[in-house]
């Protein structure tokens, strides 16, 4: 959860560019050689096409010479021309928007969720304007693998299908088990052992452990340099701790920072409830005692990693991160990276014992065809995507060439899910090695089902580099089932009316900023949580909470029809 104030000028600029896009895109010239919206081309064979594609390009990778690009080009008779961006989300989104606003947009977009993908309101608006082509007819006729994904994964169909029944773009599906439970705490087990302590089970236990970390010199260097608990602006300490007081749906994905939940069939938020206040009071008590690092609320991921990798000594006792490699580099000479183990959800003073569930895929779309795509380009593109949705396409797209990024598993290899037969074994690249330029990596994660991810051969040594995924898999079992299923708001299946897209984006930004900044002020003491709570709740109405909940409620009710 980000506790730093977002750049409002940048947000305003982006909204303005978006409005320009939606105005100018509607005026894009038609092309009589293209099929009409909704019509399904009838083309046999693999006619040669040149396909212009807008895509984000990883450092050290060249999509034009990439081995997977070449494989797709050969299989589907496609000559690619690439319009590329970096992975920097702000500039990438702006470049994508400008391409649309100019009217000179590509035949296809291949985006990345956390970089520049289309939001649901954008899809609806651009689809209704005819800029993006409906895909369901093409899928039904030419893409059985995609159709199977839509037919067998209800959440995926809900994410992909607009309220008008059209599929204007394909979202990725990345059923990452450990990513679904993001509010984890990783604690230094070597320190616990040295101090004769056990992992905490309650908030009271946690205070005892953190005090011991702070005062009893567990790193043995004779200095009071230990940091009992830390995090960063993305990997906040708040959700893990808050879930011992009230169900906090936030994760590190950023999809539910406004803390939306369901109370029966009513959309509500958690950040103005008494349990939230109690949680903030507890977190403030830790902060006041110096048990939470002051930088945990303001530092970025690099600063957090610098703490975990401190050259003088191990100084981090625990970190509230999705996985430990976020705050400590794997493969440390002193083995410190192997000392951190997951602490299950804590039980609070009133018995709350929750963790958040966040669907690990992002609503919206990363693949879309535009009105520029000819009949042949549409067919060849959807055939290409159909291959990417296959098991072999996922292996090659995600991991690259056989013998370089992956190999066939051996007789003794064991899948992550031991009940499944392994289908591949990832080849670990040496630390510091250059990218191999053989895969599309995150740009190809379209059908990463749980079965696919869990069928990868993974060593049983949880603390080896190659066994890291199993370490996360086993740790997540400690959290699964602690989510409050009745309160989960299915944001991935809720489509906001595109005419309200800009308003909702502004309301959400304002609400999230207000909640996050107020939480920080209450915790650090610049606002008094006892005397200032009522004013804080009134302030939520001032930033549009009532209107925001009305819009979300209407969209949720519509999704249930």
NUMARTI-535325 format. One line per 3 residues: number of its first residue (from 1); their letters; for each residue x, y, z of C-alpha. Coordinates in pm, 1 decimal. Each point is the difference from the previous one (the first is absolute). Layout:
NUM	A	X Y Z ~ ...
//
This chain:
1	XXX	0.0 0.0 0.0 ~ 148.7 334.0 -96.7 ~ 5.1 254.0 279.7
4	XXX	175.3 268.8 -201.4 ~ -224.5 257.4 -162.2 ~ -36.0 -58.8 -370.4
7	XXX	94.6 270.0 -245.3 ~ -337.7 162.8 -59.8 ~ 133.3 197.6 -293.6
10	XXX	104.4 -323.2 -170.5 ~ -342.1 -154.3 70.7 ~ -176.1 308.1 -140.4
13	XXX	222.1 -5.3 -307.2 ~ -71.1 -369.6 -58.4 ~ -376.8 52.3 32.0
16	XXX	20.9 288.5 -247.2 ~ 190.9 -210.6 -251.3 ~ -253.9 -280.8 52.1
19	XXX	-284.8 238.8 -77.4 ~ 181.6 111.0 -315.1 ~ 40.4 -363.2 -99.7
22	XXX	-366.7 -76.8 41.4 ~ -95.7 305.2 -201.7 ~ 245.5 -37.2 -286.5
25	XXX	-16.6 -379.5 -19.7 ~ -370.0 25.5 -74.6 ~ 91.2 203.6 -307.2
28	XXX	250.6 -254.7 -130.3 ~ -44.5 -52.9 -375.0 ~ -170.4 -320.2 -108.4
31	XXX	163.6 -240.0 -243.3 ~ -226.5 -173.2 -248.1 ~ 243.9 -291.0 -30.1
34	XXX	-60.0 -95.4 364.8 ~ -280.6 -218.1 126.6 ~ -293.0 163.5 173.9
37	XXX	-6.6 -3.8 378.7 ~ -116.9 -336.4 124.4 ~ 38.7 -171.8 -338.1
40	XXX	218.4 -311.1 3.2 ~ 242.1 -37.9 -292.7 ~ -4.1 -335.0 -179.5
43	XXX	361.7 -69.0 -92.5 ~ 169.5 -335.3 -44.9 ~ 369.6 -77.0 16.2
46	XXX	264.0 239.0 127.0 ~ 10.5 301.2 -232.4 ~ 306.8 221.1 39.6
49	XXX	-67.3 315.4 200.2 ~ 199.9 289.8 134.7 ~ -119.6 85.8 349.8
52	XXX	80.7 323.6 180.2 ~ 5.5 -58.6 376.2 ~ 31.7 241.6 292.1
55	XXX	186.0 -169.8 287.5 ~ 217.4 55.0 306.6 ~ 354.3 -128.8 -37.5
58	XXX	210.3 -135.9 285.6 ~ 352.9 133.1 51.2 ~ 250.2 -207.3 -193.0
61	XXX	-274.8 -142.0 -221.5 ~ -62.2 78.5 -366.5 ~ -344.9 -107.1 -114.0
64	XXX	103.1 23.5 -364.2 ~ 273.4 -262.7 44.5 ~ -159.0 -190.8 288.2
67	XXX	-9.0 -379.9 -45.2 ~ -368.1 -28.6 98.0 ~ -90.8 281.6 -240.4
70	XXX	177.5 -187.9 -275.9 ~ -174.7 -324.9 91.4 ~ -341.7 166.7 -19.8
73	XXX	95.2 172.1 -322.5 ~ 90.0 -334.7 -153.6 ~ -306.0 -185.9 131.3
76	XXX	-256.7 259.1 -106.6 ~ 163.5 172.3 -297.1 ~ 11.1 331.9 187.2
79	XXX	254.8 274.2 -57.8 ~ 2.4 213.2 313.9 ~ 66.6 372.6 12.8
82	XXX	41.3 114.0 357.4 ~ -86.2 325.6 173.5 ~ 168.3 -40.2 338.1
85	XXX	5.9 167.6 339.6 ~ 201.0 -60.0 314.5 ~ -148.3 -162.8 311.0
88	XXX	-46.1 340.2 165.0 ~ -378.5 6.0 41.2 ~ -55.0 377.5 -14.3
91	XXX	177.0 71.1 -330.8 ~ -119.1 -332.0 -146.8 ~ -367.3 82.0 64.4
94	XXX	45.1 349.9 -133.6 ~ 159.8 -130.1 -320.0 ~ -282.8 -250.4 -38.1
97	XXX	-258.3 275.6 43.9 ~ 173.0 228.3 -248.4 ~ 4.9 -279.8 -257.9
100	XXX	-377.0 -24.1 33.3 ~ -60.3 374.6 3.6 ~ 199.6 49.7 -319.4
103	XXX	-218.4 -246.4 -188.3 ~ 320.5 -168.7 -118.3 ~ -30.6 -296.0 232.0
106	XXX	133.9 -350.6 -71.3 ~ -180.6 -314.7 -111.8 ~ 39.1 -154.2 344.5
109	XXX	100.7 77.7 356.8 ~ 202.5 -248.5 207.9 ~ 25.5 155.2 346.0
112	XXX	105.7 -95.3 352.0 ~ -240.9 29.3 297.7 ~ 227.4 194.6 230.2
115	XXX	131.2 225.0 -277.6 ~ -261.3 126.4 -244.5 ~ -300.1 -228.7 -46.1
118	XXX	-347.0 129.5 -88.7 ~ -238.7 54.9 292.1 ~ -358.3 -133.6 -21.6
121	XXX	-148.9 350.4 -58.3 ~ 252.1 60.6 -279.0 ~ -93.6 -329.5 -163.6
124	XXX	-370.1 82.1 8.7 ~ 47.8 349.4 -137.7 ~ 242.6 -94.8 -276.2
127	XXX	-200.9 -309.7 -85.6 ~ -324.5 192.1 -37.5 ~ 179.6 258.0 -214.9
130	XXX	121.8 -274.8 -232.3 ~ 367.5 56.8 74.5 ~ 37.4 -344.5 159.4
133	XXX	-154.0 -300.8 -173.3 ~ -220.0 -255.0 179.8 ~ 187.0 -328.9 19.3
136	XXX	-261.3 -258.9 102.8 ~ -88.0 -101.2 -356.3 ~ 364.7 -40.9 -95.9
139	XXX	63.2 -197.8 316.3 ~ -291.6 -235.4 -58.0 ~ 106.1 -69.9 -358.9
142	XXX	380.2 -2.8 18.3 ~ 112.5 -26.1 363.4 ~ -112.9 -314.5 186.3
145	XXX	262.9 42.9 272.9 ~ -124.9 348.3 83.0 ~ -360.0 -118.4 -14.4
148	XXX	81.2 -279.4 243.1 ~ 152.4 249.0 244.4 ~ -314.1 213.9 -19.9
151	XXX	-226.2 -303.5 43.6 ~ 186.1 -160.4 290.9 ~ 112.7 299.8 209.6
154	XXX	-304.5 203.0 111.0 ~ 211.0 281.2 143.0 ~ 186.3 32.5 -327.5
157	XXX	-320.6 18.2 -201.9 ~ -131.1 267.0 237.3 ~ 318.5 202.5 -40.9
160	XXX	-0.9 -31.9 -377.9 ~ -368.0 50.2 -84.0 ~ -142.1 352.0 -4.2
163	XXX	-359.0 64.5 116.1 ~ -111.5 17.6 -364.4 ~ 128.0 -355.7 -54.4
166	XXX	301.6 97.1 -207.9 ~ 362.4 -88.5 65.1 ~ 189.9 314.5 -99.7
169	XXX	334.3 -127.8 122.8 ~ 159.3 -295.0 176.4 ~ 119.8 34.0 358.6
172	XXX	284.7 -214.8 116.4 ~ -74.0 -287.3 235.5 ~ 281.4 -67.2 243.6
175	XXX	-131.0 -228.8 274.0 ~ 291.4 55.0 233.7 ~ -81.4 -170.4 330.5
178	XXX	245.3 190.8 214.5 ~ -99.5 331.0 -167.8 ~ -362.4 -52.5 104.4
181	XXX	90.5 49.6 366.7 ~ 217.6 306.9 -1.3 ~ -3.3 113.2 363.7
184	XXX	278.1 -215.6 138.7 ~ 256.1 54.2 274.1 ~ 345.7 -155.1 -34.7
187	XXX	191.5 -24.7 328.2 ~ 361.0 -86.7 80.4 ~ -17.8 -350.8 145.3
190	XXX	372.4 3.0 87.4 ~ -62.8 295.1 230.2 ~ -298.0 -174.1 158.9
193	XXX	211.5 -308.1 67.6 ~ 287.2 201.3 142.5 ~ -232.3 184.6 237.2
196	XXX	-193.8 -313.0 95.7 ~ -324.6 132.1 -145.6 ~ -276.6 -153.3 -208.9
199	XXX	-179.1 154.0 -294.7 ~ -273.2 233.5 125.9 ~ -357.9 -122.8 -17.9
202	XXX	-175.4 307.7 137.9 ~ 50.1 375.7 -11.6 ~ 116.4 -21.2 363.6
205	XXX	261.3 -259.4 -98.7 ~ 115.4 223.2 -285.6 ~ 71.6 289.7 235.2
208	XXX	211.9 -229.4 218.2 ~ 201.2 -128.1 -298.2 ~ 57.3 340.4 -155.2
211	XXX	114.3 143.0 333.0 ~ 248.8 -285.0 32.9 ~ 129.7 64.4 -351.2
214	XXX	49.7 365.7 86.8 ~ 164.2 -37.0 340.4 ~ 178.9 -335.6 19.8
217	XXX	258.8 34.8 -280.6 ~ -105.2 -306.1 -202.5 ~ 257.8 72.1 -273.5
220	XXX	273.2 -8.7 265.2 ~ 200.2 303.6 -112.2 ~ -37.9 192.4 324.5
223	XXX	-190.8 282.1 -169.2 ~ -363.3 101.4 29.4 ~ -38.3 -5.7 -379.4
226	XXX	-276.9 -259.3 -31.0 ~ -321.8 90.7 -185.0 ~ -278.9 -213.6 152.0
229	XXX	-254.8 54.8 -280.2 ~ 23.5 181.5 -332.9 ~ -168.5 43.1 -337.3
232	XXX	-29.5 253.6 -278.9 ~ -262.3 211.0 -174.3 ~ -113.8 -296.4 -210.1
235	XXX	52.4 -274.6 256.0 ~ -179.8 168.9 288.8 ~ 5.3 -128.4 356.8
238	XXX	-364.1 106.6 44.7 ~ -203.7 -280.3 -169.7 ~ 168.8 -290.9 177.2
241	XXX	-35.2 166.8 340.4 ~ -347.9 141.8 -69.5 ~ -138.1 -347.1 -73.3
244	XXX	36.2 -84.1 367.6 ~ -269.9 261.1 69.0 ~ -225.9 17.7 -306.4
247	XXX	-8.1 -165.1 -341.5 ~ 227.9 216.7 -214.0 ~ -32.4 -89.4 -370.3
250	XXX	306.3 192.8 -109.2 ~ 294.2 -168.7 -158.4 ~ 308.8 117.0 -183.1
253	XXX	-179.1 -13.8 -336.6 ~ -160.3 341.1 41.6 ~ -337.6 -132.9 -116.5
256	XXX	-184.8 61.0 326.9 ~ 179.7 275.3 187.3 ~ -335.5 167.5 59.7
259	XXX	-81.9 -300.8 226.4 ~ -326.0 -95.8 -172.3 ~ -188.1 -295.3 146.5
262	XXX	-346.8 -151.2 -14.1 ~ -239.5 16.4 295.1 ~ -257.0 -244.7 -127.1
265	XXX	-70.9 145.6 -344.2 ~ 95.0 354.6 100.9 ~ 330.4 149.5 -110.2
268	XXX	181.8 161.7 291.0 ~ 351.1 92.3 110.8 ~ 203.3 -102.5 303.2
271	XXX	214.8 306.1 57.8 ~ -267.2 187.3 196.9 ~ -98.5 -280.0 237.5
274	XXX	79.0 -33.8 372.3 ~ 214.0 -307.1 -70.0 ~ 214.6 206.8 -236.6
277	XXX	46.7 259.6 271.3 ~ 103.3 -271.4 247.6 ~ 249.9 -134.2 -250.9
280	XXX	152.0 341.9 -56.3 ~ 32.6 47.1 376.6 ~ 191.9 -326.8 28.2
283	XXX	229.6 87.4 -290.1 ~ 59.5 342.5 157.4 ~ 98.2 -169.5 326.1
286	XXX	263.9 -202.1 -185.8 ~ 123.2 311.5 -176.7 ~ 19.6 199.4 324.4
289	XXX	215.8 -272.1 156.6 ~ 238.6 1.0 -295.8 ~ -104.9 -351.4 -102.2
292	XXX	-91.1 108.0 -355.7 ~ 268.7 170.5 -204.0 ~ -86.0 365.4 -62.1
295	XXX	93.6 -39.3 -366.0 ~ -249.3 -283.1 -48.9 ~ -270.5 248.2 -103.8
298	XXX	207.6 217.2 -232.9 ~ 285.9 -202.8 -148.7 ~ -6.8 -172.6 -337.3
301	XXX	91.2 -358.6 -78.7 ~ 367.4 80.2 -61.8 ~ 35.4 152.0 345.7
304	XXX	-170.6 -301.7 155.1 ~ 236.7 -233.7 -185.1 ~ 295.4 203.7 126.3
307	XXX	-115.1 -70.5 355.8 ~ -30.8 -370.6 -65.8 ~ 338.9 -12.1 -173.5
310	XXX	183.5 211.2 258.9 ~ 370.6 -74.8 -37.1 ~ 83.1 51.0 367.7
313	XXX	-237.3 -259.3 144.5 ~ -347.2 -144.2 -33.1 ~ -220.5 275.9 136.8
316	XXX	-355.2 -90.3 -112.2 ~ -207.6 -208.8 238.2 ~ -313.7 -19.5 -215.1
319	XXX	-147.8 143.3 -316.2 ~ -360.7 29.8 -117.2 ~ 57.2 -103.2 -360.7
322	XXX	-151.4 -239.2 -252.0 ~ 319.2 -205.1 -1.7 ~ 337.6 40.3 176.6
325	XXX	206.7 66.5 -313.4 ~ -166.9 342.3 -7.4 ~ 203.5 111.0 301.8
328	XXX	301.2 -231.9 1.6 ~ 195.2 -109.9 -305.2 ~ 3.4 -379.7 -44.5
331	XXX	332.2 -180.8 16.6 ~ 163.9 208.7 274.8 ~ 341.3 -125.1 103.2
334	XXX	-104.0 -6.9 365.2 ~ -323.4 -185.2 -81.6 ~ -221.8 266.7 156.0
337	XXX	-256.2 -29.4 -281.8 ~ -76.1 -354.4 115.9 ~ -85.7 110.3 353.5
340	XXX	-335.9 164.1 -74.7 ~ -315.0 -205.3 43.6 ~ -364.3 97.2 -37.3
343	XXX	-201.6 81.9 312.0 ~ -367.9 -108.0 -27.1 ~ -275.1 260.7 50.6
346	XXX	1.6 134.7 354.4 ~ -298.4 -19.1 231.6 ~ -103.7 336.5 139.9
349	XXX	-143.3 84.5 343.0 ~ -357.4 -57.9 -118.1 ~ 75.0 -321.9 -187.7
352	XXX	36.5 138.7 -353.3 ~ 237.6 -217.0 -201.9 ~ -24.0 100.7 -365.1
355	XXX	206.5 29.6 -312.2 ~ -94.6 165.1 -329.2 ~ -78.8 -182.5 -321.1
358	XXX	78.1 181.4 -324.0 ~ -62.5 -158.5 -336.6 ~ 351.5 -21.3 -149.4
361	XXX	-110.4 122.2 -343.7 ~ -78.1 360.7 -86.5 ~ -335.7 103.8 -152.7
364	XXX	24.1 165.6 -339.0 ~ 179.7 -125.9 -309.9 ~ 353.9 -45.3 -123.9
367	XXX	-76.7 -129.2 -350.9 ~ -231.7 193.5 -229.3 ~ -58.3 29.9 -374.3
370	XXX	-79.0 340.0 -145.4 ~ -211.2 110.9 -294.0 ~ 321.6 20.7 -202.2
373	XXX	33.0 -379.8 -8.4 ~ -108.6 -154.5 -330.5 ~ -188.4 -328.0 -20.2
376	XXX	319.7 -198.6 -47.4 ~ 176.7 187.2 279.6 ~ -288.6 -71.7 236.2
379	XXX	3.0 -371.1 -74.6 ~ 376.1 -42.2 16.9 ~ 15.8 199.9 322.3
382	XXX	-266.1 -204.7 174.6 ~ 164.1 -323.0 -119.7 ~ 326.7 127.6 146.1
385	XXX	-173.6 72.8 331.2 ~ -162.1 -343.1 -7.6 ~ 347.9 -153.3 -16.9
388	XXX	116.9 216.5 289.2 ~ -291.1 -142.9 202.0 ~ 121.4 -357.0 -63.7
391	XXX	229.5 -178.2 244.4 ~ 292.4 11.7 -242.6 ~ -71.1 364.1 -78.2
394	XXX	1.9 84.0 369.2 ~ 326.8 -184.7 53.3 ~ 176.7 170.6 -290.0
397	XXX	-163.7 337.6 53.3 ~ 79.6 14.1 370.6 ~ 334.2 -177.6 16.2
400	XXX	144.3 16.0 -351.1 ~ 186.0 -261.0 -198.4 ~ 50.9 -358.1 113.9
403	XXX	350.9 -52.7 132.0 ~ 35.1 369.5 83.5 ~ -296.8 97.9 216.3
406	XXX	-143.9 -343.5 74.9 ~ 54.1 -372.9 -46.8 ~ -204.4 -315.6 19.1
409	XXX	-29.5 -135.3 357.0 ~ 189.0 -309.0 103.2 ~ -137.2 -316.5 157.8
412	XXX	82.9 120.8 352.0 ~ -142.3 350.2 -38.1 ~ -307.3 93.9 206.3
415	XXX	-266.9 255.0 -84.9 ~ -80.6 292.6 224.7 ~ -331.8 -177.3 60.2
418	XXX	125.9 -348.7 71.9 ~ -325.1 -155.5 -128.3 ~ 73.9 125.3 -353.9
421	XXX	245.5 -131.9 -256.7 ~ 270.5 257.4 -78.5 ~ -10.9 147.8 -350.2
424	XXX	312.9 215.9 2.5 ~ 300.5 96.8 203.4 ~ 115.5 360.6 -0.3
427	XXX	371.4 52.5 -58.9 ~ 129.6 244.9 259.7 ~ 204.2 275.5 -162.4
430	XXX	323.5 87.8 181.4 ~ -23.4 309.9 219.4 ~ 95.1 306.7 -201.0
433	XXX	-32.7 -168.1 -338.5 ~ -143.6 191.1 -295.2 ~ -352.6 -66.8 -130.1
436	XXX	-11.5 -278.6 -257.2 ~ -257.8 175.7 -221.8 ~ -186.8 -325.4 -61.6
439	XXX	-333.5 62.8 179.4 ~ -272.3 264.6 24.8 ~ -2.0 -45.8 378.3
442	XXX	-286.5 195.5 165.2 ~ -141.8 94.2 -340.4 ~ -96.6 -364.7 -57.4
445	XXX	-166.9 -94.0 330.6 ~ -345.5 -59.4 -146.1 ~ -93.8 -344.7 118.8
448	XXX	210.8 -50.8 308.8 ~ -250.0 -227.0 170.9 ~ 59.0 -140.6 343.7
451	XXX	61.1 -342.1 -158.0 ~ 258.7 142.7 -240.3 ~ 189.3 186.9 271.3
454	XXX	-17.7 -292.7 241.6 ~ 127.2 -249.7 -260.7 ~ 344.3 155.9 -15.0
457	XXX	275.4 -218.1 143.9 ~ 122.5 157.8 323.6 ~ 266.7 -128.6 240.7
460	XXX	-116.5 -102.7 346.5 ~ 270.8 208.1 172.6 ~ -204.6 306.9 94.8
463	XXX	305.7 212.6 61.7 ~ 189.2 -69.3 -320.5 ~ -18.2 251.6 -281.2
466	XXX	-180.4 -246.7 -225.6 ~ -241.1 -95.3 279.7 ~ -111.9 357.0 69.9
469	XXX	-340.2 -43.5 -164.6 ~ -71.8 -299.6 224.3 ~ 98.3 208.3 301.1
472	XXX	-264.8 256.8 -97.8 ~ -253.2 -273.1 -82.3 ~ 35.6 -165.1 337.8
475	XXX	-2.3 332.4 184.2 ~ -324.5 103.4 -168.1 ~ -176.2 -303.2 146.5
478	XXX	30.9 178.6 335.3 ~ -218.3 283.5 -129.5 ~ -247.9 -168.5 -234.7
481	XXX	-339.5 -33.8 163.1 ~ 40.3 299.6 230.8 ~ -169.0 234.3 -248.3
484	XXX	-356.9 103.5 80.9 ~ -170.0 -137.2 -310.1 ~ -330.1 169.6 78.6
487	XXX	159.8 343.3 -7.9 ~ 208.3 -35.6 -316.4 ~ -103.8 263.4 -255.0
490	XXX	36.6 -152.7 -351.1 ~ 151.0 310.0 -161.3 ~ 128.7 -210.8 -289.7
493	XXX	-357.7 -71.4 -112.7 ~ -133.4 354.7 46.6 ~ -8.8 222.3 -308.7
496	XXX	-39.8 373.0 58.0 ~ -211.4 193.9 -250.5 ~ 258.5 157.5 -236.3
499	XXX	-171.9 337.6 27.3 ~ 96.8 -7.5 368.5 ~ 353.8 -127.1 -55.6
502	XXX	178.5 332.1 57.5 ~ -219.6 86.9 298.0 ~ 61.0 -336.4 165.3
505	XXX	374.7 21.8 -60.8 ~ 12.1 343.0 165.1 ~ -219.0 -106.4 291.7
508	XXX	205.2 -314.2 58.0 ~ 328.1 190.6 -10.1 ~ -129.0 261.5 243.1
511	XXX	-144.7 -257.9 239.2 ~ 309.8 -219.4 -4.7 ~ 230.6 297.8 51.8
514	XXX	-215.3 124.4 287.5 ~ -16.3 -339.1 172.9 ~ 368.8 -68.2 -45.6
517	XXX	119.1 342.0 106.4 ~ -235.9 8.2 298.4 ~ 115.0 -348.0 106.6
520	XXX	359.8 118.3 -7.5 ~ -87.1 314.2 196.5 ~ -185.4 -197.2 265.2
523	XXX	284.6 -250.3 31.6 ~ 276.8 259.8 21.2 ~ -200.7 226.8 230.4
526	XXX	-35.1 305.2 -220.3 ~ -375.8 -61.3 37.0 ~ -155.6 -110.0 327.0
529	XXX	-198.6 -317.1 -60.1 ~ -209.5 53.0 315.6 ~ -109.7 356.4 -70.3
532	XXX	29.4 -2.9 -377.7 ~ -188.0 -316.0 -98.8 ~ -339.7 160.3 -49.5
535	XXX	150.9 274.5 -214.4 ~ 180.6 -264.6 -202.7 ~ -327.9 -178.6 -73.3
538	XXX	-165.8 326.9 -98.5 ~ 294.7 67.0 -228.9 ~ -73.7 -318.6 -191.1
541	XXX	-332.9 147.1 -102.7 ~ 188.1 310.9 -104.8 ~ 212.3 -197.0 -247.2
544	XXX	-304.1 -170.5 -151.1 ~ -43.3 -330.0 185.7 ~ -380.8 2.6 -22.8
547	XXX	4.6 54.2 -375.7 ~ 278.2 -257.9 -48.1 ~ -195.6 -267.1 186.1
550	XXX	-315.3 83.4 -198.6 ~ 182.9 -56.2 -329.3 ~ 161.4 -321.6 123.1
553	XXX	-334.9 -126.1 131.8 ~ -174.4 60.1 -331.7 ~ 280.1 -173.3 -189.5
556	XXX	-0.9 -293.7 243.3 ~ -379.1 -38.0 -26.9 ~ 33.0 5.1 -378.4
559	XXX	263.9 -274.4 12.7 ~ -239.8 -228.2 187.3 ~ -265.3 9.8 -277.1
//
